[in-house]
């Protein structure tokens, strides 16, 4: 099934050009979105992803219509490709069903892995530097049971080099700042010590 996705950044912009191109390609269903690319929640994109079946073809005006950042676009394209979805960009020449398209996917996967390793190394170096300056000493006090649970849960995924900090704190519903604060605690305290940090202890 041919499926199209069209997005413009604001309600003042017009989708007509994208819709006309998608219809010309024979898209049987088109998901339309008028929302900023930087916005995290995009309901039509989510609906489209749920709608996909292996072998479906996704058509977009350009790949940048799909994501709010280069990393998000890469992760989404790779995830869809793993599910058997073919991605085609009408104006940028992307077609993951071709040899060149598969080469493009491999390059994207390499870039994604490279970025994850860079983030992991920067995080590790930052924590080591902070520890050397003595900023990680002391025992935090007064955390709620919910916070303690999130700390312990984060411990299980924090060392996974395949997951970026963004993937971890998004899954745990944490802010970026909270993630790095928790990371400092995890790097200087055992699980038993963390369990004793509840309010009133």
LINHU-V785777 format. One line per field, one symbol per residue. psi: psi as a letter, one per 40 degrees, with the letter a starting at -180 (. if undefined). A space follows every 10 residues. Layout:
# LINHU-V785777
psi->???
This chain:
# LINHU-V785777
psi->hhhihhhidi eeiheddddd ddddefhdhh hhhgiidehd hgdddddddd diiheihhhi dideedieid dddddddddd ddeehhhhhd eeehheeidd dddddddddd dddddddddd dddddddddd ddefeeiihi ifiidddddd ddddddedeh eehidddddd defiiddddd ddddddeeii dddddeeihe .
